[in-house]
Amino acid sequence: MEKNKKIISKYIFKEDYNPKYVNGAFGGIGPQGEFMVNFYLERVALPNSQTFEIQEGKRIREI
C-alpha cells in the first residue's frame, strides 16, 4: 500500500499587511464628548499554511 503524498502551502504576508476595505462601522459619542467610530472587516482569517493530500488516481484534497 502506497503512502499518500502531501503538499504543504505556506502563505507569507508582508509585515505591513493591512487590508483597507471595510464592511461597516459602529460608534457614537464618548464620555469626553468626542465622536468615536470603529470600522470592521468581515472575512475569514487567512491561514498561515494549508496541507493537501494527493491520493493515487484522485483529486487533491485539503486535510
Summary of the structure (lengths in Angstrom):
residues: 63
radius of gyration: 21.3
end to end distance: 19.7
largest distance: 71.0
contacts: 85
relative contact order: 0.37
helix: 0%
strand: 43%
